[in-house]
């Protein structure tokens, strides 16, 4: 439909937050959205889940259960109560 989306990201010092800015252009309309996302390491995420009462936390690199390593597409945590 001719809509154009632009995205800009910047990482704050310490790699704990990523700030994003999205600009959406639809004809003459321009909309800008700003957001911030908190980033956790696998160790931080595991510790948070265990401190919240989960008994076990496994970390994977994708939804198929591959290892969380330098080839990982994402961080996936599976926690058991």
Secondary structure, DSSP 8 states (H G I E B T S, - for coil): ---EEEEEEEE-TTSSEEEEEEEEEETTEEEEEEEEEE---HHHHHHHHHHTT-SEEEEESSTT----STT-SS-EEEEE-
